Amino acid sequence: MQANSGDLIRSVEFQPMAGNIDNEFARVDHVHDLSKDLLYKLSRNTDSNLIDNPEFIFSQRSWPAGLGVYAADRWRANGSGAVAATLSQTTSVIPSGTNITYSGSVTITTVDSSIAAGDYLDLNQGIEGTIFNEAKFGTASAQDLVLSFWARSSVAGTFAVALRNNTGLRSYVDTFTLEASTWKLVVFRIPGCKDGTWVTNAGLSALVSFVLVAGTTYQTTAKTWAAGNYLGTSALTNTFSNTLSNVFYVTGVKLEIGNYTPYQRKPFQQDYLNCQRYLQVYVDPPLRGVVASGTALVRCGMVLPVEMRAAPVASYAGSPLAYDGAFGGAVTAIANQYNTTKSVELDLTAGGGGFTLGRACVIYLSGAGAANWYLSAEI
C-alpha cells in the first residue's frame, strides 16, 4: 500500500540489545517522508496553540463583570452601543465526548434590540508579536492559520469570527451558524496575509474575535482579507443581544499554523505561566524594602517569578499595611513605579507618620483583612 506523506510506513519494532539482559531493548523507528507541517510542529519548543487559556480555566482577577475588562486571563468581552454583557466560566455546559471540562460564557445583561451601524459585541484575545511572528504575516512567506473551537448559543443564529492586525487595517472575517443549545465544532482556514503591518515584538500583533453582533460599520465580505477594521458580514443574524440572559459558550479554542489538528488541553502549569506573562496577582506579595521617609514613604520591591511581556503597571485593592518592625500604617497610594519585565520596585505612601527612616520594611496583611496586588502587562 502506498503511504501518504507523513505516514508511519512500518510499525515500530523493539529488539533485544546485544550484551544486555532480556528486559532491555533498543527502539528501531522507521519513519519516512515527514510532511513539512509535522516537521514544523516537531521543531517547535512550545505548544502549537497560539491561544492562551483556551478553556477559560484561569481568572486571576476572579471574574470581574462588565465589558472591556479581562474577566478571564487573556480574554475580554468588548462592545459598543446599548448592549452590556458579562464573561464567566462554567463546568456544567461543556461539549460531551471531549476532554474539555470548562467553557467560557458571554451572557447578555443589558438588551440592545436595535443594532446601530457602530454597535458590536465580541469576545477577543490579543496575540503578541513575539508569538505571532511565526506565521510570517506581512511577508511573501505568510503561512495559513487554522482556527478551531467548540461553540454553543442559547438561541439559533449566525455569528462570526474575525482576525485583525493591531492597527485595524487588515481584517479577515468568516461566519458560522449554530442551532439553539447545541454544541458545534467549528474549523476555519485563514489564508496567510502577505501585506499590512504585523508587529513582531512584544506588542499586540493580532486580535482573534468571536463576534456575536456587528453593525454595518463593521461588516465586510467573508473569506477575504480586507483593508479596514471589520468584525462580521451582512449574514449575521444580529439578534443575540435582543433578549436578556441570552448566552454564548465557547471553549477548546485553538489557533495553529499549517493544518488542523484536534484540540488537546495545554499542560495546566504551562498554560498558567503563559497567562502570568501578562498578569500576576498576589494576596500577600513578597514586597520588601526600606523606609525612605519618616512620615509617609516606603520603597519596596520584589523579583518576579515569571518574566512579564513588558514592565507591568502595579495596582492594589483592599487595605495592605506597611510595617518597619515597630510601627505599621496602611498603604494609601503608589507614589512611583520603577518596574521592569523581571522585577517590581514601588514607592508606597503609608499613613500614620510613625515610621523610622532607614528601617527595613515589609508589606503585609493584618488579621482577616484582604488586599490584592495586580501587576498587569496586558496587551
C-alpha positions in Angstrom: 0.0 0.0 0.0 1.3 3.4 -0.9 1.9 5.5 2.2 0.8 9.1 2.3 3.2 11.9 3.2 3.8 11.8 7.0 2.5 8.2 7.5 4.4 5.8 9.6 5.2 3.3 6.9 6.4 0.5 9.0 5.5 -0.5 12.6 7.8 0.3 15.4 10.0 -2.7 16.4 11.7 -3.4 19.7 14.7 -5.7 19.5 17.0 -7.0 22.3 20.2 -5.1 22.7 23.3 -7.3 22.4 25.0 -7.8 25.8 22.1 -6.7 27.9 19.6 -8.6 29.9 16.3 -9.6 28.3 14.2 -6.7 29.5 16.4 -4.0 27.9 15.5 -3.1 24.4 16.6 -0.9 21.6 13.9 1.0 19.7 14.0 1.0 15.9 11.8 3.6 14.3 11.0 3.5 10.7 9.6 6.9 9.9 9.6 8.1 6.3 8.9 11.3 4.4 7.6 13.6 7.2 5.3 16.3 6.0 6.6 19.9 6.3 3.8 20.7 8.8 4.8 17.8 11.0 8.5 18.7 10.9 7.5 22.3 11.9 5.5 21.0 14.9 8.3 18.7 16.0 10.8 21.5 15.8 8.7 23.9 18.0 9.7 24.3 21.6 6.2 25.5 22.6 2.7 24.3 22.2 1.3 24.6 18.7 -1.7 26.5 20.0 -1.2 30.3 19.8 -4.2 30.9 22.2 -3.7 31.1 25.9 -6.2 29.9 28.4 -8.3 28.2 25.6 -10.8 26.6 28.1 -11.2 29.7 30.3 -9.7 27.9 33.2 -7.9 30.8 34.7 -9.2 34.1 36.1 -6.7 35.7 38.4 -9.0 38.7 38.7 -11.9 36.5 39.9 -14.3 37.1 37.0 -15.0 40.9 37.2 -18.3 41.8 35.5 -18.7 44.1 32.5 -17.3 44.9 29.1 -13.8 45.9 28.3 -12.2 44.1 31.3 -10.2 40.9 31.3 -12.6 38.7 33.2 -10.7 35.6 32.3 -7.0 35.6 31.9 -6.2 36.9 28.3 -9.9 37.1 27.4 -12.3 40.1 27.4 -15.7 40.9 26.0 -16.0 44.3 24.3 -19.0 46.1 22.9 -20.4 49.4 21.7 -24.0 50.6 21.9 -26.6 49.9 24.5 -25.6 46.2 24.9 -23.9 45.0 28.1 -22.7 41.5 28.9 -20.6 39.6 31.3 -18.0 36.9 30.7 -17.9 33.9 33.1 -16.8 30.3 33.4 -18.9 27.1 33.6 -18.2 23.5 34.1 -21.8 22.3 33.6 -22.2 23.3 29.9 -19.3 21.7 28.1 -19.2 19.6 24.8 -19.7 15.9 25.6 -17.3 13.3 24.3 -14.3 15.6 24.6 -11.6 16.0 27.2 -12.8 19.6 27.8 -14.0 20.4 31.3 -14.5 24.2 31.2 -16.1 26.7 28.9 -16.4 30.5 28.8 -19.9 32.1 28.6 -20.9 35.6 27.4 -24.3 36.5 28.9 -26.5 39.5 27.9 -27.1 41.7 30.9 -28.5 44.8 29.1 -30.5 44.3 25.9 -29.8 46.0 22.6 -32.6 45.1 20.2 -31.8 47.7 17.6 -28.3 47.4 16.3 -26.9 50.7 15.0 -24.2 50.9 12.4 -21.4 51.2 15.0 -22.7 48.7 17.5 -20.9 45.4 18.2 -20.3 42.7 20.8 -17.4 40.4 20.7 -15.1 38.2 22.8 -11.5 38.5 22.0 -7.9 37.7 22.8 -4.8 39.6 21.6 -1.6 37.8 20.4 1.7 39.4 20.9 4.2 39.7 18.0 6.9 37.5 19.6 4.5 34.6 19.3 2.5 35.5 16.2 5.6 36.2 14.1 5.9 32.5 13.4 3.1 33.0 10.9 5.2 35.5 8.9 2.2 37.7 8.2 3.0 40.8 6.2 5.6 39.0 4.1 5.5 36.9 0.9 6.1 33.8 3.1 2.9 34.3 5.2 1.5 30.9 6.3 -2.1 29.8 6.6 -3.7 29.5 10.0 -6.4 27.2 11.3 -8.8 28.5 13.9 -10.9 25.8 15.6 -13.3 25.9 18.6 -16.4 24.4 20.1 -19.4 26.9 20.3 -22.9 26.9 21.5 -25.7 29.5 21.8 -28.9 29.6 23.8 -30.5 30.9 20.6 -30.0 29.9 17.0 -28.2 32.3 14.8 -25.3 33.2 12.5 -22.2 34.5 14.2 -18.7 35.5 13.0 -15.0 35.1 13.7 -12.5 37.8 12.9 -8.7 38.1 12.8 -7.3 41.6 12.7 -3.9 43.3 13.0 -3.2 45.8 15.7 -3.9 48.9 13.6 -7.3 47.6 12.4 -6.2 48.0 8.8 -6.2 44.3 7.9 -9.2 42.1 8.7 -10.3 38.6 7.8 -13.9 37.6 8.6 -15.9 34.3 8.3 -19.3 33.2 9.6 -20.7 30.1 11.3 -24.3 29.1 12.2 -25.4 27.5 15.4 -28.6 25.7 16.4 -30.1 26.6 19.7 -28.5 24.9 22.7 -26.3 22.6 20.6 -22.5 22.3 20.7 -20.8 22.5 17.3 -17.1 22.1 16.4 -16.1 24.9 14.1 -12.9 24.9 12.0 -11.8 27.7 9.8 -8.8 28.0 7.5 -7.4 31.6 7.4 -5.1 32.3 4.4 -1.8 34.0 5.3 -1.9 37.8 4.9 1.0 38.9 2.8 0.6 42.6 3.3 -0.1 45.1 6.1 1.8 45.7 9.3 2.0 42.9 11.8 4.1 43.6 14.9 6.9 41.2 15.6 8.0 42.4 19.0 6.2 42.1 22.4 3.4 44.4 21.4 0.0 43.5 20.1 0.2 41.9 16.7 -3.1 40.1 16.0 -6.6 40.0 17.6 -8.9 37.0 17.5 -12.6 37.8 18.0 -15.8 35.8 18.3 -18.4 38.2 17.1 -22.0 38.0 18.4 -23.4 41.1 16.8 -21.9 43.7 14.5 -23.5 46.8 12.8 -22.9 47.8 9.2 -19.8 49.8 10.0 -18.0 46.6 10.9 -19.4 44.4 8.1 -17.4 43.3 5.1 -17.1 40.4 2.6 -16.4 36.9 4.1 -13.3 34.8 3.4 -11.1 37.6 2.1 -8.5 40.0 3.6 -10.0 43.5 3.8 -8.3 46.8 4.3 -10.1 48.0 7.4 -11.4 47.2 10.9 -14.1 44.6 10.4 -15.9 42.0 12.6 -18.7 40.4 10.6 -20.7 40.3 7.4 -24.3 41.1 6.4 -25.1 37.4 7.1 -25.0 37.9 10.8 -28.4 37.3 12.5 -27.7 40.2 14.9 -30.4 39.2 17.3 -28.3 37.6 20.1 -28.5 40.9 22.1 -32.3 41.1 21.8 -33.1 39.2 24.9 -31.8 39.4 28.5 -29.8 36.3 29.6 -29.1 35.0 26.1 -25.8 33.2 26.5 -23.0 32.2 24.1 -20.5 29.5 25.0 -17.1 28.8 23.6 -14.2 26.5 24.5 -11.3 24.5 23.2 -10.1 27.5 21.2 -7.1 26.7 19.0 -5.2 28.8 16.6 -2.4 27.0 14.8 -0.1 27.4 11.8 -0.5 24.9 9.0 -3.1 22.2 9.1 -5.8 21.4 11.5 -5.1 19.1 14.5 -7.6 18.1 17.1 -7.7 20.1 20.3 -5.6 19.0 23.2 -5.5 20.7 26.5 -2.3 22.6 27.3 -0.3 21.4 30.3 -2.0 23.1 33.2 1.0 24.7 34.8 2.5 25.8 31.5 -0.8 27.5 30.5 -0.9 29.3 33.8 2.6 30.5 33.4 1.8 31.8 30.0 -1.1 33.8 31.5 1.3 35.2 34.1 3.4 36.8 31.4 0.5 39.3 31.1 -0.8 39.4 34.7 0.3 38.4 38.1 -1.9 38.7 41.2 -0.7 38.5 44.8 -2.7 38.4 48.1 0.5 38.8 50.2 3.3 39.7 47.9 7.0 39.4 48.9 7.4 43.2 48.8 10.4 44.1 51.0 12.3 47.3 51.3 13.2 50.3 53.4 11.6 53.3 55.0 12.5 56.2 52.7 10.7 58.9 54.7 10.0 59.1 58.4 6.4 60.2 57.8 5.0 58.8 54.6 7.1 56.9 52.1 8.5 53.3 51.9 10.3 51.8 49.0 9.6 48.1 48.4 10.3 45.6 45.6 10.3 42.0 44.5 11.7 39.8 41.9 9.0 38.3 39.6 8.8 34.5 39.4 7.7 34.8 35.8 9.2 37.3 33.4 6.4 39.5 32.0 5.7 40.7 28.5 6.5 44.3 29.4 7.2 46.3 32.5 4.0 45.8 34.5 1.8 48.5 36.0 1.1 47.8 39.7 -2.1 48.5 41.5 -3.9 47.2 44.5 -7.3 46.8 46.0 -8.1 46.5 49.7 -6.0 47.6 52.7 -2.4 46.4 52.7 -0.2 47.6 55.5 3.5 48.7 55.7 5.5 47.7 58.8 9.0 48.6 59.9 9.3 46.3 62.9 7.9 48.9 65.3 5.2 50.8 63.5 2.6 49.9 61.0 0.5 52.0 58.7 -2.0 51.5 55.9 -0.7 51.9 52.3 -2.7 54.8 50.8 -1.1 55.2 47.3 1.6 54.1 44.9 3.6 57.2 44.5 6.1 56.0 41.9 6.9 52.8 40.0 10.3 51.6 38.7 9.3 48.3 37.2 11.0 46.0 34.6 9.9 42.8 33.0 11.7 40.9 35.7 11.2 43.0 38.9 8.9 45.5 40.6 10.1 48.4 42.7 7.5 50.8 44.2 7.4 53.9 46.3 4.4 53.5 48.6 2.7 56.2 50.6 1.7 54.9 54.0 -0.3 56.6 56.7 0.4 57.1 60.4 3.6 59.1 60.3 5.5 56.9 62.8 8.0 55.1 60.6 11.7 55.3 61.3 13.9 56.5 58.4 16.2 53.7 57.2 14.4 50.8 58.8 13.7 47.6 56.9 10.0 47.5 55.8 7.6 44.8 54.7 4.1 44.9 53.1 1.7 42.5 54.7 -1.9 41.8 55.6 -3.3 42.2 59.0 -5.7 39.7 60.5 -8.7 38.9 58.3 -8.1 41.9 56.0 -7.8 41.4 52.3 -5.7 43.1 49.7 -4.9 42.1 46.2 -1.9 43.4 44.3 -2.1 43.4 40.5 0.8 43.5 38.1 -0.5 44.0 34.6 1.3 43.9 31.3 -1.8 43.2 29.3 -1.7 43.9 25.5 
